[in-house]
């Protein structure tokens, strides 16, 4: 993997047909000293939760009690992810994810409030801030004296962040005057520190062009106003408002990163923040599974607990397996980051997509197990269902993230194919690249590609399934790129297939790596539960991958596009069977 053309990201490597096994096996472990400090933090939070956090009341009142916010600040939970040098608790990425898992398992609104502050609100200062900015802001952010928010989305700009209208105009003294508005800002009603993204004019290639810049804005600068609280489907206890900036003067020392470099800042923050969201989804899923099991084992029908019926067992099994899969993906990814891997964009997006959809399925199935009780406001199921839904939208909709996963993964193979086209014109220039390409082809054709050398022998079948499908992804991506070229950017059906295969492959390797580590640490008999889950996850993932690979060539994409056109032309369902 020393070749510069081969990515240092595990997810991106799959698109070349490569398996950088050393990145994922052994499965990352948390340092013992952090385990001990994390246990103390979580024990303290559970005591606070038992005493102060009533999720039913928070949902009904649509507000977090001041006593809860004060307790979170007193415990230092607003500084979980802020380095100790600046007054925070200094948890690793894994430690922070585990804390967010616990918090979300208690109450989604509390988790969203803390996540909006740390995962995205002030994360830019941690990742991209100057030393002066860190010294000035992080100590107050760690204590909760300042509460942070992330301000990117606008009325006409959601996933298309490049189209934002908020503008910052440079003044003769080097400061900027900021004008514009943002919507759906978590913590927007009471935050006093904002990471704001605005268009600025910069020089590029001898021309003046608009590029996004990130600014650190304080409410005390003047000209910052919050709109009224939004009335939401779920996470009602969290604050969500619009923000308005009217002639806000931002000093040059409050530029985050470089002028015109805001897009990189935003993507870096969101790549990191998605893992906190995914970890929270795991925590909620575990809470919901406990409720479902408790109901299924206590509810009796036809003379026995409903947990003994096959279709209820099926639900409980799927809920358990999918929670295990999401948990494995999240902590493999956080472990990679803690070990120093810098490019984890594909992996974090895969975690967010899978974990959010997993949680939606788990909550939906738990409500089904509860049956009529699940539909009543007296019980927590309907609230959990409402709280869970936002995760498929937060921090990049899952549709956009699937496109992101596929197009990001395809970029490397696409660049290599373009360079090979140049080689045909100038053979000597691309000789080394051509040799690498031929070697990769020969290796895949005659030796079946890379192998997992350190997966436990008990998981041989699962390892072989993974090994077989990695080159299948690469070959179909190459074939698709050759066929469609630059038009691939418009082919979202194809992108979805590639992304779903990537997610399933990453899920498989996460479960294989985790289970291998468990077997080696505890022995085979004690790890049989993990092994069963790994087998179930891998088998079902392989079935989905096989179907998606087949559909690269044999699909009904154009038929579905035609049906969609009929609906849009008719502005809805185009028939009335009774009236004709």
URDA-V692482 format. One record per backbone hydrogen bond with DSSP energy under -1.0 kcal/mol. NH is the residue of the N-H (numbers start at 1). CO is the residue of the C=O. E is the energy in kcal/mol with one decimal. If there is no record, write none. Layout:
BEGIN
nh:NH co:CO e:E
nh:NH co:CO e:E
END
This chain:
BEGIN
nh:6 co:3 e:-1.7
nh:13 co:9 e:-1.8
nh:14 co:10 e:-1.2
nh:15 co:12 e:-1.0
nh:16 co:13 e:-1.6
nh:17 co:14 e:-1.2
nh:18 co:13 e:-2.1
nh:21 co:19 e:-2.2
nh:23 co:20 e:-2.0
nh:24 co:21 e:-1.5
nh:25 co:21 e:-2.4
nh:35 co:31 e:-2.1
nh:36 co:32 e:-2.0
nh:37 co:33 e:-1.8
nh:38 co:34 e:-2.9
nh:39 co:35 e:-2.2
nh:40 co:36 e:-1.7
nh:41 co:37 e:-2.1
nh:42 co:38 e:-2.7
nh:43 co:39 e:-2.4
nh:44 co:40 e:-2.1
nh:45 co:41 e:-2.2
nh:46 co:42 e:-2.4
nh:47 co:43 e:-1.6
nh:48 co:44 e:-2.1
nh:49 co:45 e:-2.9
nh:50 co:46 e:-2.6
nh:51 co:47 e:-1.8
nh:52 co:48 e:-3.0
nh:53 co:49 e:-1.2
nh:58 co:54 e:-2.5
nh:59 co:55 e:-2.3
nh:60 co:56 e:-2.1
nh:61 co:57 e:-2.9
nh:62 co:58 e:-1.3
nh:63 co:58 e:-1.1
nh:69 co:65 e:-1.8
nh:70 co:66 e:-2.8
nh:71 co:67 e:-2.0
nh:72 co:68 e:-2.5
nh:73 co:69 e:-2.2
nh:74 co:70 e:-2.6
nh:75 co:71 e:-1.9
nh:76 co:73 e:-1.3
nh:77 co:72 e:-2.3
nh:79 co:76 e:-1.7
nh:82 co:79 e:-1.0
nh:86 co:83 e:-1.7
nh:87 co:84 e:-2.2
nh:88 co:83 e:-2.0
nh:89 co:79 e:-2.6
nh:90 co:82 e:-2.2
nh:91 co:80 e:-2.4
nh:96 co:92 e:-2.7
nh:97 co:93 e:-2.2
nh:98 co:94 e:-2.4
nh:99 co:95 e:-2.0
nh:100 co:96 e:-2.6
nh:101 co:97 e:-2.2
nh:102 co:98 e:-1.9
nh:103 co:99 e:-2.5
nh:104 co:100 e:-2.6
nh:105 co:101 e:-1.6
nh:106 co:103 e:-1.1
nh:107 co:103 e:-2.6
nh:111 co:107 e:-1.8
nh:112 co:108 e:-2.7
nh:113 co:109 e:-2.1
nh:114 co:110 e:-2.4
nh:115 co:111 e:-3.0
nh:116 co:112 e:-3.0
nh:117 co:113 e:-1.3
nh:118 co:114 e:-2.8
nh:119 co:115 e:-1.2
nh:120 co:115 e:-1.3
nh:121 co:116 e:-1.2
nh:122 co:117 e:-2.1
nh:126 co:122 e:-1.3
nh:127 co:123 e:-2.7
nh:128 co:124 e:-3.1
nh:129 co:125 e:-1.3
nh:134 co:130 e:-2.5
nh:135 co:131 e:-2.5
nh:136 co:132 e:-2.0
nh:137 co:133 e:-2.2
nh:138 co:134 e:-1.6
nh:141 co:137 e:-2.2
nh:142 co:138 e:-2.6
nh:143 co:139 e:-1.2
nh:145 co:140 e:-1.2
nh:146 co:140 e:-1.9
nh:149 co:193 e:-1.6
nh:151 co:195 e:-3.0
nh:154 co:157 e:-2.8
nh:157 co:154 e:-1.4
nh:161 co:159 e:-1.9
nh:163 co:160 e:-1.8
nh:164 co:161 e:-1.4
nh:167 co:179 e:-2.6
nh:168 co:199 e:-2.7
nh:169 co:177 e:-2.3
nh:171 co:175 e:-3.4
nh:174 co:171 e:-2.4
nh:176 co:250 e:-2.5
nh:177 co:169 e:-2.3
nh:178 co:248 e:-3.0
nh:179 co:167 e:-2.6
nh:180 co:245 e:-2.3
nh:182 co:243 e:-2.5
nh:183 co:153 e:-2.1
nh:185 co:241 e:-3.0
nh:187 co:239 e:-2.9
nh:188 co:185 e:-2.1
nh:190 co:187 e:-1.1
nh:191 co:187 e:-2.5
nh:192 co:147 e:-2.0
nh:193 co:147 e:-1.6
nh:194 co:217 e:-3.0
nh:195 co:149 e:-2.3
nh:196 co:215 e:-2.7
nh:197 co:151 e:-1.7
nh:198 co:213 e:-2.3
nh:199 co:166 e:-3.3
nh:200 co:211 e:-2.6
nh:202 co:209 e:-3.2
nh:204 co:207 e:-3.2
nh:207 co:204 e:-1.9
nh:209 co:202 e:-3.1
nh:211 co:200 e:-2.8
nh:213 co:198 e:-2.8
nh:215 co:196 e:-3.0
nh:216 co:254 e:-2.8
nh:217 co:194 e:-2.9
nh:219 co:192 e:-1.9
nh:221 co:218 e:-1.7
nh:222 co:219 e:-1.6
nh:225 co:244 e:-2.3
nh:227 co:242 e:-2.6
nh:230 co:240 e:-3.0
nh:238 co:235 e:-1.4
nh:241 co:185 e:-1.6
nh:243 co:182 e:-2.5
nh:244 co:225 e:-2.9
nh:245 co:180 e:-3.1
nh:246 co:223 e:-2.6
nh:248 co:178 e:-2.2
nh:250 co:176 e:-3.2
nh:254 co:251 e:-2.2
nh:255 co:252 e:-1.6
nh:256 co:214 e:-2.6
nh:261 co:258 e:-2.3
nh:262 co:212 e:-3.2
nh:265 co:261 e:-1.4
nh:266 co:262 e:-2.9
nh:267 co:263 e:-2.5
nh:268 co:264 e:-2.3
nh:269 co:265 e:-2.3
nh:270 co:266 e:-2.6
nh:271 co:267 e:-2.6
nh:272 co:268 e:-1.4
nh:273 co:269 e:-2.8
nh:274 co:270 e:-2.1
nh:275 co:272 e:-1.2
nh:277 co:273 e:-1.7
nh:278 co:274 e:-2.3
nh:279 co:275 e:-2.5
nh:280 co:276 e:-2.1
nh:281 co:277 e:-2.1
nh:282 co:278 e:-1.8
nh:283 co:279 e:-2.0
nh:284 co:280 e:-2.5
nh:285 co:281 e:-2.4
nh:286 co:282 e:-2.1
nh:287 co:283 e:-1.8
nh:288 co:284 e:-2.6
nh:289 co:285 e:-2.6
nh:290 co:286 e:-1.9
nh:291 co:287 e:-1.8
nh:292 co:288 e:-2.5
nh:293 co:289 e:-2.7
nh:294 co:290 e:-2.4
nh:295 co:291 e:-2.3
nh:296 co:292 e:-2.8
nh:297 co:293 e:-2.2
nh:298 co:294 e:-1.0
nh:299 co:295 e:-2.7
nh:301 co:304 e:-2.7
nh:304 co:301 e:-1.3
nh:306 co:299 e:-2.6
nh:307 co:296 e:-1.8
nh:308 co:305 e:-1.8
nh:309 co:306 e:-1.6
nh:313 co:309 e:-2.5
nh:314 co:310 e:-2.4
nh:315 co:311 e:-1.4
nh:316 co:312 e:-2.6
nh:317 co:313 e:-2.7
nh:318 co:314 e:-2.4
nh:319 co:315 e:-2.6
nh:320 co:316 e:-2.2
nh:321 co:317 e:-2.7
nh:322 co:318 e:-2.7
nh:323 co:319 e:-1.7
nh:324 co:320 e:-2.2
nh:325 co:321 e:-2.3
nh:326 co:322 e:-2.4
nh:327 co:323 e:-2.6
nh:328 co:324 e:-2.3
nh:329 co:325 e:-2.3
nh:330 co:326 e:-2.6
nh:331 co:327 e:-2.2
nh:332 co:328 e:-1.6
nh:333 co:329 e:-2.1
nh:334 co:330 e:-2.7
nh:335 co:331 e:-1.3
nh:336 co:332 e:-2.1
nh:337 co:333 e:-2.1
nh:338 co:334 e:-2.5
nh:339 co:335 e:-1.6
nh:340 co:337 e:-1.7
nh:341 co:336 e:-2.4
nh:348 co:344 e:-2.7
nh:349 co:345 e:-1.8
nh:350 co:346 e:-2.3
nh:351 co:347 e:-2.2
nh:352 co:348 e:-2.2
nh:353 co:349 e:-2.6
nh:354 co:350 e:-2.5
nh:355 co:351 e:-2.8
nh:356 co:352 e:-2.1
nh:357 co:353 e:-1.9
nh:358 co:354 e:-2.8
nh:359 co:355 e:-2.4
nh:360 co:356 e:-1.8
nh:361 co:357 e:-2.1
nh:362 co:358 e:-2.7
nh:363 co:359 e:-2.9
nh:364 co:360 e:-2.2
nh:365 co:361 e:-2.6
nh:366 co:362 e:-2.2
nh:367 co:363 e:-2.2
nh:368 co:364 e:-1.8
nh:369 co:365 e:-2.4
nh:370 co:366 e:-2.1
nh:371 co:367 e:-1.0
nh:373 co:370 e:-1.4
nh:375 co:372 e:-1.1
nh:376 co:373 e:-1.6
nh:379 co:376 e:-1.6
nh:384 co:380 e:-2.5
nh:385 co:381 e:-2.4
nh:386 co:382 e:-2.0
nh:387 co:383 e:-2.8
nh:388 co:384 e:-2.2
nh:389 co:385 e:-1.2
nh:391 co:388 e:-1.3
nh:392 co:389 e:-1.3
nh:393 co:390 e:-2.1
nh:394 co:390 e:-2.9
nh:398 co:392 e:-1.8
nh:401 co:397 e:-2.6
nh:402 co:398 e:-1.8
nh:403 co:399 e:-1.8
nh:404 co:400 e:-2.5
nh:405 co:401 e:-3.0
nh:406 co:402 e:-2.3
nh:407 co:403 e:-2.8
nh:408 co:404 e:-2.5
nh:409 co:405 e:-2.3
nh:410 co:406 e:-2.5
nh:414 co:410 e:-2.7
nh:415 co:411 e:-2.6
nh:416 co:412 e:-2.2
nh:417 co:413 e:-2.4
nh:418 co:414 e:-2.1
nh:419 co:415 e:-2.2
nh:420 co:416 e:-2.3
nh:421 co:417 e:-1.8
nh:422 co:418 e:-1.5
nh:423 co:419 e:-1.9
nh:424 co:420 e:-1.5
nh:426 co:422 e:-3.0
nh:430 co:426 e:-1.1
nh:431 co:428 e:-1.1
nh:434 co:430 e:-2.4
nh:435 co:431 e:-2.3
nh:436 co:432 e:-2.2
nh:437 co:433 e:-2.3
nh:438 co:434 e:-2.4
nh:439 co:435 e:-2.6
nh:440 co:436 e:-2.5
nh:441 co:437 e:-2.2
nh:442 co:438 e:-2.7
nh:443 co:439 e:-2.9
nh:444 co:440 e:-2.4
nh:445 co:441 e:-2.5
nh:446 co:442 e:-2.5
nh:447 co:443 e:-2.2
nh:449 co:443 e:-1.3
nh:459 co:456 e:-2.5
nh:460 co:457 e:-1.6
nh:463 co:459 e:-2.6
nh:464 co:460 e:-2.5
nh:465 co:461 e:-2.2
nh:466 co:462 e:-2.1
nh:467 co:463 e:-2.8
nh:468 co:464 e:-2.6
nh:469 co:465 e:-1.7
nh:470 co:466 e:-1.5
nh:473 co:469 e:-2.1
nh:474 co:470 e:-2.0
nh:475 co:471 e:-2.8
nh:476 co:472 e:-2.2
nh:477 co:473 e:-2.4
nh:478 co:474 e:-2.5
nh:479 co:475 e:-2.4
nh:480 co:476 e:-2.3
nh:481 co:477 e:-2.7
nh:482 co:478 e:-2.5
nh:483 co:479 e:-1.8
nh:484 co:480 e:-2.8
nh:485 co:481 e:-2.3
nh:487 co:484 e:-1.9
nh:488 co:485 e:-1.8
nh:489 co:486 e:-1.6
nh:490 co:487 e:-2.0
nh:491 co:488 e:-1.2
nh:492 co:490 e:-1.3
nh:495 co:491 e:-2.1
nh:496 co:492 e:-2.3
nh:497 co:493 e:-1.8
nh:498 co:494 e:-2.4
nh:499 co:495 e:-2.8
nh:500 co:496 e:-2.9
nh:501 co:497 e:-2.2
nh:502 co:498 e:-2.2
nh:503 co:499 e:-2.8
nh:504 co:500 e:-2.3
nh:505 co:501 e:-2.7
nh:506 co:502 e:-2.6
nh:507 co:503 e:-2.3
nh:508 co:504 e:-2.4
nh:509 co:505 e:-2.5
nh:510 co:506 e:-2.1
nh:511 co:507 e:-2.2
nh:512 co:508 e:-2.6
nh:513 co:509 e:-2.8
nh:514 co:510 e:-2.4
nh:515 co:511 e:-2.6
nh:516 co:512 e:-2.4
nh:517 co:513 e:-2.1
nh:518 co:514 e:-2.0
nh:519 co:515 e:-2.6
nh:520 co:516 e:-2.3
nh:521 co:517 e:-1.8
nh:522 co:518 e:-3.1
nh:523 co:519 e:-2.0
nh:528 co:525 e:-1.2
nh:531 co:527 e:-2.3
nh:532 co:528 e:-2.6
nh:533 co:529 e:-2.0
nh:534 co:530 e:-2.7
nh:535 co:531 e:-2.4
nh:536 co:532 e:-2.4
nh:537 co:533 e:-2.8
nh:538 co:534 e:-2.6
nh:539 co:535 e:-2.5
nh:540 co:536 e:-2.1
nh:541 co:537 e:-2.4
nh:542 co:538 e:-2.5
nh:543 co:539 e:-1.6
nh:544 co:540 e:-1.9
nh:545 co:541 e:-2.6
nh:546 co:542 e:-2.5
nh:547 co:543 e:-1.8
nh:548 co:544 e:-2.6
nh:549 co:545 e:-2.7
nh:550 co:546 e:-2.0
nh:551 co:547 e:-1.7
nh:552 co:549 e:-1.3
nh:553 co:550 e:-1.2
nh:554 co:550 e:-2.2
nh:560 co:556 e:-2.3
nh:561 co:557 e:-2.2
nh:562 co:558 e:-2.1
nh:563 co:559 e:-2.1
nh:564 co:560 e:-2.4
nh:565 co:561 e:-2.1
nh:566 co:562 e:-2.0
nh:567 co:563 e:-1.9
nh:568 co:564 e:-2.5
nh:569 co:565 e:-2.9
nh:570 co:566 e:-1.9
nh:572 co:567 e:-2.8
nh:580 co:576 e:-2.3
END
